[in-house]
Amino acid sequence: MNEFTLGIEEEYMVIDPVTRELTSHDQKIVEAAQKIHKDQVKAEMHQAVVEVGTGICKTTTEARKEISQLRYTVSQLAGEQGLRIGAAGTHPFSHWEKQLITEHPRYNEIVNELQEAARSNLIFGLHVHVGFQSRELAIHIANQVRYFLPHVFALSTNSPFWESRNTGYKSFRTKIFDKFPRTGIPDIFNSIEDYDNYVKLLIKTNCMDNAKKIWWDIRVHPFFDTVEFRICDCPMLIDETMAFTALFQALCAKLYKLRLQNMEFISYSRALINENKWRAARYGIDGNLIDFGKEMEVNCRNLVLELLDFVDDVVDDLGCREDISYVHKILEHGTGADRQLAVYQQTGSFEAVVDYITTQTLIGAK
């Protein structure tokens, strides 16, 4: 039986509490955190980013405990450096041109190859890994679960601002990342051999040196037996992170259950799923997504409720009902993007938005 183990990675903004700008922490937060959490805290390409990752967790309860501790530790260590951390998909007003790149051969190579696309990639995401007993099973589930990515993404939208502008998008982070190669919704792969041959061809022809340079919204991980969900903006609240983690875990478990009954969800084309991804980025949960089965537009909130019904029969076995039920709160209070926009409308101040983000980031961190 597949266990659907979990791993969560989050990328945080490092913020100057006076100016509220993104700032370099000179890797001091990472160095101090590694003494406590070893390799669970890492540097990223930009020096204003700290990345954390849980270990392999059996349940969302276990994962919540780890992510809460990681947020708390990083925040405390940032505080000792006179800094703050914040969780959002983009910073409301800092300009990427002013941000320093971490000195590391891999980052130097990426910047050298991708140039301004890499230097301007000042964005913050959530990655959720769900474990599988085999890569064959992982690719089968990844093909089908692609359809649901825009639904969860809509709930996670948390980047409405970019360089002091209201972009009109609920997630502008994804628009920035689109400049990279090998991003977005992947195609269907008929087998794991099909996928591996694709990777081998790209390595052979010097498109990339390893499969970690495949930056799709979902991928079968090149080194772990996991399906890695990469579409979400970094959520402001731990409760949101856990809701999306629970949703991804439940979707994998449900599609696996259908497979055991010789049934499967339709694998839709990348071109169709991309229509829904675009709508989710633009409107969040306030727009319509396309129901491809019915060939009609449906209110996003209704589709989210349908999604909760779809996975309901596996939620108790996984022990994630409490975490997944937070989705109802998001539908009620709005996504991170909605709440950022509300603060800006009330105050007219991007600094106030940053303060809101940094405060919300620590709710439940301990």
TIKOL-333680 format. One record per residue: residue number from 1; residue in three letters; x, y, z of N, C-alpha, C in turn. Coordinates in steps of 0.02 Angstrom, whole numbers. Each point is the difference from the previous one (the first is absolute). Layout:
residues N
NUM, ALA, X, Y, Z, X, Y, Z, X, Y, Z .
...
END
This chain:
residues 366
1, MET, 43, -60, 0, -43, 60, 0, 44, 62, 0 .
2, ASN, -17, 49, -42, 38, 62, -1, -14, 42, 62 .
3, GLU, 53, 30, 27, -7, 37, 63, -15, 75, -10 .
4, PHE, 15, 27, -60, -10, 72, -14, 33, 44, 53 .
5, THR, 64, -14, 12, 39, 41, 46, 6, 71, -28 .
6, LEU, 19, 47, 44, -1, 70, -19, 66, 35, 14 .
7, GLY, 16, 49, -41, 54, 46, 14, -21, 69, -24 .
8, ILE, 16, 52, 38, -20, 68, -18, 62, 45, -4 .
9, GLU, 4, 40, -53, 52, 51, -5, -34, 68, -7 .
10, GLU, 25, 49, 37, -26, 68, -6, 58, 49, -9 .
11, GLU, -13, 53, -39, 50, 52, -11, -25, 65, 32 .
12, TYR, 41, 29, 45, -21, 60, 36, 39, 61, -23 .
13, MET, -33, 57, 4, 32, 65, -12, 38, 21, 63 .
14, VAL, 59, 28, -9, 37, 30, 56, -8, 76, -6 .
15, ILE, -26, 31, 54, -24, 69, -4, 34, 44, 52 .
16, ASP, 17, 60, -21, 25, 52, 45, -61, 30, 35 .
17, PRO, -4, -4, 68, -61, 23, 34, -10, 76, -3 .
18, VAL, 53, 37, -15, -7, 73, -4, -27, 21, -68 .
19, THR, 36, -20, -53, -21, 21, -68, -54, -46, -29 .
20, ARG, -6, -60, 29, -45, -54, -25, 23, -27, -68 .
21, GLU, 60, 19, -21, 28, -26, -63, 27, -71, 10 .
22, LEU, 5, -38, -55, 38, -61, 2, 73, 17, 12 .
23, THR, 35, -43, 37, 70, 15, 15, 41, -64, 4 .
24, SER, 64, 5, -14, 44, -57, 7, 12, -15, 74 .
25, HIS, -1, -65, 17, 17, -18, 69, 71, -28, 2 .
26, ASP, 34, 5, -57, 70, -21, -4, 10, -73, 23 .
27, GLN, -52, -40, -8, -1, -71, 18, 7, -13, 75 .
28, LYS, -4, 53, 40, 8, -10, 73, -58, -39, 29 .
29, ILE, -61, 12, -25, -58, -37, 25, 8, -74, -16 .
30, VAL, 21, -14, -62, 9, -70, -21, 53, -34, 42 .
31, GLU, 56, 33, 9, 56, -30, 39, -22, -15, 72 .
32, ALA, -36, 47, 30, -23, -11, 70, -53, -54, 3 .
33, ALA, -45, -1, -50, -55, -49, 0, 26, -70, -11 .
34, GLN, 53, -6, -39, 27, -68, -15, 29, -33, 62 .
35, LYS, 19, 41, 50, 24, -29, 63, -57, -33, 38 .
36, ILE, -61, 23, -13, -59, -28, 34, -34, -53, -43 .
37, HIS, -11, 17, -64, -40, -43, -44, 41, -33, -56 .
38, LYS, 66, 2, 6, 45, -30, -51, -17, 25, -70 .
39, ASP, -10, -47, -47, -10, 22, -70, -73, 15, -16 .
40, GLN, -41, 11, 51, -70, 17, -12, -10, 75, -15 .
41, VAL, 53, 39, 7, -3, 71, -17, 55, 14, -50 .
42, LYS, -18, 32, -56, 49, 9, -54, -3, 71, -28 .
43, ALA, 56, 18, -32, 2, 63, -37, -36, -10, -67 .
44, GLU, -21, 55, -30, -30, -3, -67, 41, 46, -45 .
45, MET, -22, 6, -64, 39, 38, -48, 7, 74, 21 .
46, HIS, -54, 30, 23, 3, 69, 24, 15, -1, 75 .
47, GLN, 40, 48, 22, 20, 1, 71, -56, 22, 47 .
48, ALA, -55, 24, -28, -56, 21, 42, -50, -58, 11 .
49, VAL, 21, -60, -16, -44, -59, 5, 31, -51, 47 .
50, VAL, -43, -30, 42, 20, -58, 40, -48, -56, -17 .
51, GLU, 27, -59, -15, -43, -58, -15, 2, -49, 57 .
52, VAL, -57, -27, 19, -3, -52, 51, -33, -62, -29 .
53, GLY, 17, -57, 29, -32, -63, -22, -8, -47, 58 .
54, THR, -58, -32, 5, -11, -49, 53, 37, -65, -18 .
55, GLY, 4, -45, 48, 21, -68, -16, -58, -37, -32 .
56, ILE, 7, -66, -6, -56, -41, -26, -50, -10, 56 .
57, CYS, -61, 22, -11, -53, -3, 51, -54, -50, -21 .
58, LYS, -27, -35, 48, -52, -50, -16, -69, 32, -7 .
59, THR, -11, 54, 38, -66, 32, 0, 6, 76, -4 .
60, THR, -56, 32, -14, 0, 74, -1, 12, 27, 71 .
61, THR, -21, -37, 51, 11, 22, 69, 75, 6, 15 .
62, GLU, 36, -52, -21, 73, -1, 9, 33, 56, -41 .
63, ALA, -24, 10, -62, 28, 51, -44, -13, 70, 29 .
64, ARG, -60, 10, 28, -17, 65, 29, 48, 17, 57 .
65, LYS, 14, -50, 42, 45, 12, 56, 68, 23, -25 .
66, GLU, 25, -33, -52, 66, 17, -27, 1, 69, -32 .
67, ILE, -50, 15, -41, 0, 64, -35, -9, 57, 50 .
68, SER, -39, -12, 54, -10, 50, 52, 67, 15, 35 .
69, GLN, 38, -54, 15, 65, 9, 33, 49, 36, -46 .
70, LEU, -2, -17, -65, 46, 31, -47, -15, 75, -8 .
71, ARG, -63, 16, -6, -19, 72, -5, 23, 37, 63 .
72, TYR, -11, -32, 57, 18, 32, 64, 75, 11, 5 .
73, THR, 39, -53, -13, 73, 4, 4, 27, 54, -46 .
74, VAL, -21, -1, -63, 26, 48, -49, -19, 71, 21 .
75, SER, -60, 8, 26, -23, 66, 22, 42, 25, 60 .
76, GLN, 13, -45, 47, 39, 20, 60, 71, 19, -20 .
77, LEU, 30, -40, -45, 69, 13, -21, 3, 64, -42 .
78, ALA, -52, 12, -40, -4, 62, -39, -3, 59, 49 .
79, GLY, -41, -8, 51, -7, 53, 51, 67, 18, 33 .
80, GLU, 41, -52, 12, 66, 12, 30, 46, 40, -46 .
81, GLN, -14, -3, -65, 38, 39, -49, -34, 68, -14 .
82, GLY, -54, 14, 39, -37, 62, -11, -44, -3, -63 .
83, LEU, -22, -60, -18, -39, -9, -61, -66, -36, 14 .
84, ARG, -43, -2, -50, -64, -37, 5, -6, -48, -58 .
85, ILE, -45, -48, 6, -16, -42, -58, -74, 9, -18 .
86, GLY, -14, -12, -63, -70, 4, -24, -13, -54, -51 .
87, ALA, -62, -24, -1, -20, -52, -47, -52, 26, -49 .
88, ALA, 22, 10, -62, -45, 22, -54, 34, -19, -66 .
89, GLY, -37, 1, -54, 27, -20, -65, 48, 51, -30 .
90, THR, -13, 65, 14, 45, 54, -20, 2, 52, 55 .
91, HIS, 53, 41, 0, 2, 57, 46, -40, 57, -33 .
92, PRO, -39, 37, 39, -43, 51, -30, 36, 56, -38 .
93, PHE, 62, 18, 21, 29, 58, -35, 75, -4, -13 .
94, SER, 37, -46, 29, 73, -1, -12, 15, -15, -73 .
95, HIS, 53, 30, -26, 21, -11, -69, 55, -52, -3 .
96, TRP, -6, -45, -47, 50, -55, -5, 69, 25, -17 .
97, GLU, 5, 57, -36, 66, 25, -21, 46, 14, 60 .
98, LYS, -31, 15, 57, 40, 17, 59, 20, -60, 41 .
99, GLN, -24, -59, -18, 11, -59, 42, 62, -38, -21 .
100, LEU, 37, -23, 51, 63, -35, -13, -12, -74, -15 .
101, ILE, 42, -28, -43, -3, -71, -17, 48, -38, 46 .
102, THR, -21, -57, 25, 43, -42, 42, 58, -28, -41 .
103, GLU, 60, 5, 28, 59, -24, -35, 3, -76, 5 .
104, HIS, -14, -34, -55, -1, -73, -1, 6, -22, -73 .
105, PRO, 40, -51, -15, 9, -20, -70, -66, -14, -37 .
106, ARG, -48, -32, 34, -63, -17, -33, -39, 64, -18 .
107, TYR, -2, 48, 46, -37, 62, -13, 36, 41, -53 .
108, ASN, 66, 1, 3, 38, 37, -51, -15, -28, -70 .
109, GLU, -4, -66, -3, -13, -33, -64, -71, 16, -26 .
110, ILE, -49, -1, 46, -69, 16, -20, -6, 72, -24 .
111, VAL, 32, 46, 37, -2, 71, -19, 35, 10, -67 .
112, ASN, 56, -34, -9, 38, 5, -62, -42, -24, -60 .
113, GLU, -37, -53, 11, -41, -28, -54, -64, 40, -12 .
114, LEU, -36, 14, 54, -67, 29, -6, -1, 76, 5 .
115, GLN, 57, 29, 20, 7, 73, 0, -55, 36, 39 .
116, GLU, -33, 49, -30, -47, 41, 37, -60, -41, 26 .
117, ALA, -18, -52, -35, -55, -43, 25, 17, -27, 69 .
118, ALA, 64, -18, 10, 21, -26, 65, 7, 55, 52 .
119, ARG, 32, 56, -20, 11, 55, 48, -66, 30, 25 .
120, SER, -51, 0, -43, -64, 30, 18, -48, -50, 34 .
121, ASN, 24, -61, 10, -43, -53, 26, -5, 3, 77 .
122, LEU, -21, 58, 24, -2, 12, 73, -69, -20, 26 .
123, ILE, -10, -66, 3, -66, -26, 17, 7, -55, 53 .
124, PHE, -57, -16, 31, 1, -44, 59, -56, -51, -6 .
125, GLY, 18, -63, 1, -50, -52, -12, -4, -51, 56 .
126, LEU, -50, -43, -7, -10, -58, 44, 7, -62, -43 .
127, HIS, 40, -48, 23, 5, -64, -35, -22, -55, 49 .
128, VAL, -45, -43, -23, -24, -55, 41, 18, -66, -35 .
129, HIS, 35, -43, 37, 17, -66, -26, -48, -52, 29 .
130, VAL, -25, -44, -43, -41, -57, 23, 36, -63, -23 .
131, GLY, 13, -45, 48, 41, -59, -13, -40, -56, -33 .
132, PHE, 35, -36, -45, -29, -58, -35, 46, -60, 5 .
133, GLN, -29, -60, -4, 41, -60, 6, 40, -14, -64 .
134, SER, -20, 31, -56, 38, -11, -61, -6, 62, -45 .
135, ARG, 49, 11, -42, -2, 56, -47, -53, -13, -54 .
136, GLU, -12, -65, -16, -53, -17, -49, -68, 25, 24 .
137, LEU, -14, -12, 64, -63, 22, 28, -1, 77, 4 .
138, ALA, 57, 29, 17, 4, 73, 6, -18, 35, -65 .
139, ILE, 25, -24, -56, -13, 33, -65, -74, -9, -19 .
140, HIS, -28, -57, 16, -70, -14, -14, -45, 51, 37 .
141, ILE, 14, 9, 64, -40, 47, 41, 13, 72, -22 .
142, ALA, 63, 16, -15, 17, 69, -20, -38, 20, -63 .
143, ASN, -7, -45, -47, -38, 15, -62, -71, 22, 16 .
144, GLN, -32, -36, 45, -71, 14, 14, -10, 60, 46 .
145, VAL, 44, 7, 49, -10, 52, 50, 12, 70, -30 .
146, ARG, 31, 3, -58, 12, 65, -33, -65, 41, -7 .
147, TYR, -55, -35, -13, -64, 34, -10, -19, 44, 61 .
148, PHE, 19, -24, 59, -22, 34, 62, 47, 56, 23 .
149, LEU, 57, 6, -34, 50, 50, 23, -28, 71, 2 .
150, PRO, -36, 23, -53, -26, 69, 3, -49, 12, 58 .
151, HIS, -36, -52, 21, -48, 8, 55, 36, 16, 65 .
152, VAL, 53, -39, 14, 38, 12, 62, 40, 65, -6 .
153, PHE, 28, 12, -59, 37, 61, -13, -43, 63, 13 .
154, ALA, -62, -2, -22, -46, 57, 10, -6, 16, 75 .
155, LEU, -3, -52, 41, -5, 9, 73, 64, 30, 29 .
156, SER, 56, -14, -33, 66, 20, 28, 23, 69, -24 .
157, THR, -37, 32, -45, 24, 63, -29, 17, 51, 54 .
158, ASN, 63, 25, -3, 24, 42, 55, 55, 48, -26 .
159, SER, -10, 25, -62, 50, 46, -28, -32, 50, -48 .
160, PRO, -42, 45, 27, -34, 48, -44, 43, 60, -20 .
161, PHE, 53, 12, 38, 41, 61, -11, 69, -17, -27 .
162, TRP, 27, 45, -40, 68, -8, -27, 29, 69, -11 .
163, GLU, 55, 14, 35, 36, 63, -9, -46, 61, 7 .
164, SER, -38, 1, 54, -45, 56, 18, -60, 7, -47 .
165, ARG, -17, -52, -35, -59, 3, -44, -50, -54, 19 .
166, ASN, -64, 18, -3, -52, -51, 4, -5, -30, -70 .
167, THR, 21, -62, -8, 8, -29, -66, -67, -19, -33 .
168, GLY, -54, -2, 41, -64, -25, -27, -5, -76, 2 .
169, TYR, 54, -32, 18, 0, -73, 8, -3, -18, 74 .
170, LYS, -30, -57, 15, 3, -24, 69, 66, -37, 12 .
171, SER, 29, -28, -53, 67, -29, 6, 42, 26, -58 .
172, PHE, 41, 51, 14, 46, 23, -52, 65, -41, 1 .
173, ARG, 11, -35, 55, 60, -42, 5, 6, -47, -59 .
174, THR, -55, -31, -19, 3, -49, -55, 17, 34, -66 .
175, LYS, -22, 63, -8, 15, 36, -62, 75, 15, -5 .
176, ILE, 31, 13, 57, 73, 13, 1, 37, -64, -16 .
177, PHE, -23, -55, 29, 35, -64, -9, -7, -28, -71 .
178, ASP, -53, 22, -35, -11, -23, -69, 59, 15, -46 .
179, LYS, 42, 47, 20, 58, 19, -42, 53, -56, -2 .
180, PHE, -2, -44, 49, 48, -56, 2, -21, -53, -51 .
181, PRO, 49, -38, -25, -19, -59, -41, -27, -55, 44 .
182, ARG, -36, -47, -30, -23, -60, 35, -39, 17, 64 .
183, THR, -48, 47, -8, -45, 18, 56, -72, -15, -21 .
184, GLY, -46, 11, 46, -71, -7, -15, -24, -72, 6 .
185, ILE, -58, -12, -29, -31, -66, 2, 38, -46, -48 .
186, PRO, 21, -60, 21, 35, -45, -46, -48, -38, -45 .
187, ASP, 28, -29, -52, -38, -46, -43, -14, -65, 37 .
188, ILE, -40, -42, -32, -11, -68, 25, 59, -43, -22 .
189, PHE, 23, -43, 44, 51, -50, -18, -32, -69, 6 .
190, ASN, 8, -40, -53, -35, -65, -2, 29, -51, 49 .
191, SER, 63, 11, 20, 32, -46, 47, 59, 35, 31 .
192, ILE, 29, -31, 51, 59, 29, 32, 59, -2, -48 .
193, GLU, 1, -51, -44, 54, -5, -50, -5, 59, -49 .
194, ASP, -61, 18, -18, -14, 56, -44, 29, 65, 30 .
195, TYR, -13, 9, 65, 25, 59, 37, 77, -2, 4 .
196, ASP, 27, -58, 19, 73, -7, 7, 36, 13, -66 .
197, ASN, -31, -23, -55, 31, 12, -66, 0, 74, -18 .
198, TYR, -54, 34, 19, -3, 73, -10, 57, 34, 38 .
199, VAL, 9, -19, 63, 54, 29, 42, 68, -15, -32 .
200, LYS, 10, -63, -20, 65, -19, -30, 15, 40, -62 .
201, LEU, -51, 11, -42, 10, 38, -62, 22, 72, 16 .
202, LEU, -33, 31, 51, 17, 69, 17, 70, 5, 29 .
203, ILE, 20, -50, 37, 69, 0, 28, 50, -12, -57 .
204, LYS, -15, -48, -43, 44, -16, -56, 11, 60, -47 .
205, THR, -51, 41, -9, 4, 57, -46, 18, 65, 36 .
206, ASN, 24, -6, 62, 23, 59, 39, -54, 52, 13 .
207, CYS, -63, -21, 3, -53, 46, 22, 5, 11, 75 .
208, MET, 23, -51, 35, 8, 3, 73, 50, -53, 21 .
209, ASP, 27, 7, 61, 48, -50, 22, -33, -53, 45 .
210, ASN, -58, 16, 28, -37, -51, 38, -73, 19, 5 .
211, ALA, -41, -49, 20, -73, 8, -2, -27, 50, 51 .
212, LYS, 43, 26, 45, -24, 51, 46, -13, 66, -36 .
213, LYS, 24, 5, -62, -14, 61, -39, -65, -7, -40 .
214, ILE, -40, -49, 19, -70, -3, -23, -41, 33, 55 .
215, TRP, -29, 57, -16, -33, 41, 51, -76, 1, -9 .
216, TRP, -28, -55, -22, -73, -2, -12, -40, 9, 65 .
217, ASP, -65, 13, -9, -46, 6, 57, -9, -65, 38 .
218, ILE, 16, -55, -33, -1, -65, 33, 52, -42, -36 .
219, ARG, 38, -39, 38, 49, -44, -32, 10, -62, 43 .
220, VAL, 17, -54, -33, 25, -58, 36, 71, 18, 18 .
221, HIS, 16, 0, 64, 64, 27, 21, 58, -41, -27 .
222, PRO, 53, 34, -23, 55, -37, -31, 38, -47, 47 .
223, PHE, -1, 14, 66, 40, -40, 46, -40, -36, 54 .
224, PHE, -59, 25, 15, -42, -32, 51, -59, -34, -34 .
225, ASP, -30, -50, 34, -61, -31, -27, -60, 41, 21 .
226, THR, -3, 61, -25, -56, 44, 18, -27, 34, -63 .
227, VAL, -63, 20, 6, -28, 48, -46, 5, 67, 36 .
228, GLU, 31, 49, -34, 11, 65, 31, -46, 52, -31 .
229, PHE, -43, 30, 42, -47, 51, -21, 33, 68, 10 .
230, ARG, 7, 40, -53, 40, 61, 2, -40, 62, -22 .
231, ILE, -65, -6, -7, -40, 53, -30, -19, 56, 48 .
232, CYS, 0, -13, 65, -29, 48, 48, 48, 57, 18 .
233, ASP, -29, 60, 9, 36, 55, 32, 16, -21, 72 .
234, CYS, 53, 28, 28, 14, -14, 71, -58, 29, 42 .
235, PRO, -34, -42, 39, -59, 24, 37, 20, 42, 61 .
236, MET, -41, 49, 15, 13, 44, 57, -7, -38, 66 .
237, LEU, -51, -41, 4, -17, -34, 63, 21, -74, -1 .
238, ILE, 23, -24, 57, 15, -72, 6, -63, -40, -14 .
239, ASP, -58, 23, 22, -63, -35, -13, -12, -9, -75 .
240, GLU, 19, 50, -39, -8, -5, -73, 48, -51, -29 .
241, THR, 63, 3, 21, 49, -49, -23, -25, -71, 13 .
242, MET, -27, -10, 59, -22, -68, 18, -63, -21, -38 .
243, ALA, -43, 49, -15, -61, -16, -40, 20, -23, -70 .
244, PHE, 48, 34, -30, 21, -19, -68, 38, -67, 0 .
245, THR, 40, -10, 53, 36, -63, 7, -49, -58, 6 .
246, ALA, -51, 11, 42, -52, -52, 10, -38, -13, -65 .
247, LEU, -14, 52, -38, -36, -8, -64, 42, -41, -49 .
248, PHE, 64, 15, -5, 43, -37, -47, 6, -73, 21 .
249, GLN, 8, -11, 66, 5, -69, 25, -65, -38, -15 .
250, ALA, -57, 32, 14, -65, -33, -10, -13, -14, -74 .
251, LEU, 20, 46, -44, -9, -11, -72, 39, -61, -23 .
252, CYS, 62, -6, 24, 41, -58, -19, -31, -64, 25 .
253, ALA, -23, 2, 63, -30, -60, 29, -64, -20, -36 .
254, LYS, -41, 50, -19, -63, -14, -35, 13, -29, -69 .
255, LEU, 47, 29, -37, 14, -25, -67, 30, -71, 3 .
256, TYR, 39, -12, 52, 28, -68, 11, -57, -49, 15 .
257, LYS, -47, 21, 41, -58, -43, 17, -40, -17, -63 .
258, LEU, -10, 50, -43, -35, -14, -63, 39, -50, -43 .
259, ARG, 66, 7, -1, 42, -46, -39, -8, -72, 25 .
260, LEU, -3, -8, 66, -9, -67, 28, -67, -30, -21 .
261, GLN, -48, 43, -17, -66, -23, -23, -4, -2, -77 .
262, ASN, 60, 3, -31, 5, 1, -74, -38, 59, -31 .
263, MET, 1, 56, 35, -31, 61, -26, 53, 55, 0 .
264, GLU, -9, 49, -43, 46, 57, 4, -34, 64, -22 .
265, PHE, 28, 55, 25, -25, 66, -18, 28, 16, -70 .
266, ILE, -38, 38, -38, 23, 17, -68, 63, 44, 4 .
267, SER, 50, -16, -41, 60, 42, -4, -11, 52, -56 .
268, TYR, -11, 62, 19, -13, 53, -49, 65, 28, -28 .
269, SER, -4, 32, -57, 60, 27, -33, 25, 62, 38 .
270, ARG, 65, 11, -9, 32, 59, 29, -35, 64, -23 .
271, ALA, -18, 3, -64, -32, 60, -28, -64, 17, 37 .
272, LEU, -40, -50, 17, -63, 13, 36, 13, 20, 72 .
273, ILE, 43, -37, 34, 13, 15, 71, 30, 70, 6 .
274, ASN, 40, 21, -49, 30, 67, 1, -53, 55, 0 .
275, GLU, -57, -12, -32, -54, 50, 1, -23, 12, 71 .
276, ASN, -7, -54, 38, -21, 6, 70, 55, 31, 43 .
277, LYS, 62, -18, -14, 55, 30, 39, 1, 76, -9 .
278, TRP, -9, 22, -62, 1, 72, -13, -57, 34, 39 .
279, ARG, -59, -29, -2, -57, 29, 36, 13, 3, 75 .
280, ALA, 30, -53, 26, 15, -3, 72, 50, 55, 19 .
281, ALA, 51, 10, -43, 51, 51, 13, -32, 70, -1 .
282, ARG, -46, 10, -46, -30, 67, -9, -53, 14, 54 .
283, TYR, -44, -47, 13, -58, 14, 42, 0, -35, 68 .
284, GLY, 47, -46, 12, -2, -38, 62, -64, -40, 5 .
285, ILE, -32, 2, 59, -62, -39, 9, -62, 40, -21 .
286, ASP, 11, 61, -25, -58, 42, -18, -22, -7, -73 .
287, GLY, 36, -39, -38, -18, -8, -71, -34, -66, -14 .
288, ASN, -7, -16, -64, -26, -64, -22, 57, -42, -28 .
289, LEU, -3, -65, 13, 44, -47, -34, -42, -41, -48 .
290, ILE, 33, -34, -46, -38, -41, -48, -6, -71, 28 .
291, ASP, -61, -25, 0, -11, -71, 13, 2, -35, -68 .
292, PHE, 56, -35, -14, 9, -28, -67, -48, -57, -14 .
293, GLY, -21, -35, 53, -49, -53, -9, -66, 28, -26 .
294, LYS, -23, 54, 31, -64, 31, -20, 9, 50, -57 .
295, GLU, 64, 17, -15, 16, 51, -51, -36, 66, 13 .
296, MET, 6, 22, 64, -30, 64, 18, 40, 33, 56 .
297, GLU, -11, 66, 8, 32, 36, 55, -38, -13, 64 .
298, VAL, 38, -9, 54, -30, -11, 66, 36, 45, 50 .
299, ASN, -38, 28, 46, 29, 42, 52, 54, -39, 37 .
300, CYS, 58, 31, 8, 58, -34, 30, -16, -27, 69 .
301, ARG, -36, 39, 40, -16, -23, 68, -41, -65, -2 .
302, ASN, -46, -4, -48, -40, -62, -6, 43, -59, -20 .
303, LEU, 49, 12, -44, 44, -54, -20, 45, -23, 58 .
304, VAL, 19, 48, 43, 40, -18, 59, -42, -45, 47 .
305, LEU, -64, 18, 8, -44, -41, 42, -9, -70, -30 .
306, GLU, -5, -3, -66, -4, -65, -34, 63, -41, 11 .
307, LEU, 57, 35, -1, 64, -33, 11, 2, -30, 71 .
308, LEU, -24, 38, 49, -2, -25, 69, -44, -62, 5 .
309, ASP, -56, 0, -36, -44, -59, -1, 35, -60, -33 .
310, PHE, 37, 14, -54, 35, -52, -38, 49, -39, 44 .
311, VAL, 36, 36, 44, 51, -34, 41, -26, -21, 69 .
312, ASP, -62, 16, 15, -25, -9, 69, 9, -71, 27 .
313, ASP, -7, -50, -43, 2, -69, 26, 70, -25, 18 .
314, VAL, 52, 40, -14, 68, -22, 20, 28, 42, 57 .
315, VAL, -34, 55, 16, 27, 49, 47, 9, -28, 70 .
316, ASP, -48, -38, 24, 5, -26, 69, 55, -53, 6 .
317, ASP, 8, -41, -51, 54, -50, 1, 68, 34, 3 .
318, LEU, 6, 58, -33, 64, 37, 1, 8, 40, 64 .
319, GLY, -55, 12, 35, 4, 40, 62, 9, 74, -12 .
320, CYS, -25, 25, -57, 12, 71, -16, -64, 41, -5 .
321, ARG, -55, -25, 30, -64, 35, -6, 3, 71, 28 .
322, GLU, 32, 7, 58, 2, 67, 30, 39, 49, -45 .
323, ASP, 55, -23, -27, 41, 44, -43, -37, 18, -65 .
324, ILE, -32, -49, -30, -34, 11, -64, -61, 45, 9 .
325, SER, -31, -4, 59, -61, 39, 12, 14, 75, 1 .
326, TYR, 65, 19, 8, 17, 72, 0, -16, 32, -67 .
327, VAL, -6, -41, -52, -19, 26, -66, -65, 42, 4 .
328, HIS, -46, -22, 42, -63, 38, 9, 14, 70, 27 .
329, LYS, 49, 6, 45, 19, 66, 27, 28, 45, -55 .
330, ILE, 40, -30, -45, 29, 39, -56, -57, 26, -45 .
331, LEU, -48, -43, -13, -57, 21, -41, -39, 57, 34 .
332, GLU, 1, -1, 67, -36, 51, 39, 40, 65, 5 .
333, HIS, 64, -5, 19, 41, 60, 14, 40, 25, -60 .
334, GLY, 2, -39, -53, 40, 19, -58, 70, -30, 2 .
335, THR, 33, 0, -57, 68, -25, -4, 48, 52, 28 .
336, GLY, 64, -18, 3, 51, 48, 22, -1, 63, -43 .
337, ALA, -10, -9, -66, -3, 57, -46, -59, 46, 18 .
338, ASP, -57, -30, 12, -60, 39, 18, 12, 41, 62 .
339, ARG, 33, -31, 49, 12, 35, 64, 53, 54, -7 .
340, GLN, 52, -13, -40, 50, 53, -14, -34, 60, -34 .
341, LEU, -42, -13, -49, -34, 53, -36, -46, 41, 47 .
342, ALA, -32, -35, 46, -45, 34, 48, 40, 47, 44 .
343, VAL, 58, -22, 24, 42, 43, 42, 23, 61, -39 .
344, TYR, 19, -11, -63, 22, 57, -41, -57, 49, -14 .
345, GLN, -60, -27, -11, -58, 44, -13, -16, 42, 62 .
346, GLN, 9, -31, 59, -16, 36, 63, 53, 53, 16 .
347, THR, 64, -14, -16, 54, 42, 24, 35, 40, -55 .
348, GLY, -4, -24, -62, 38, 32, -55, 75, -7, 10 .
349, SER, 21, -47, 42, 71, -5, 18, 27, -71, -12 .
350, PHE, 52, -4, -43, 31, -65, -10, 38, -23, 62 .
351, GLU, 25, 48, 39, 34, -18, 63, -49, -35, 47 .
352, ALA, -62, 25, 2, -51, -31, 42, -14, -72, -24 .
353, VAL, 2, -11, -65, -10, -68, -27, 57, -45, 23 .
354, VAL, 62, 25, -2, 58, -40, 23, -8, -17, 74 .
355, ASP, -20, 49, 41, -10, -12, 71, -54, -53, 12 .
356, TYR, -53, 3, -40, -53, -50, 5, 28, -70, -16 .
357, ILE, 39, -5, -54, 28, -65, -20, 45, -27, 55 .
358, THR, 46, 42, 27, 47, -26, 49, -35, -21, 65 .
359, THR, -54, 33, 17, -39, -19, 59, -36, -66, -11 .
360, GLN, -33, -7, -57, -38, -61, -15, 46, -61, -6 .
361, THR, 61, 11, -25, 47, -55, -11, 15, -38, 64 .
362, LEU, -4, 34, 57, 20, -31, 63, -59, -28, 41 .
363, ILE, -60, 7, -27, -58, -27, 37, 7, -77, 3 .
364, GLY, 2, -26, 60, 6, -73, 8, 71, -27, -3 .
365, ALA, 49, 45, -11, 70, -23, -2, 26, -9, 71 .
366, LYS, 30, -58, 12, 26, -12, 69, 51, -57, -1 .
END
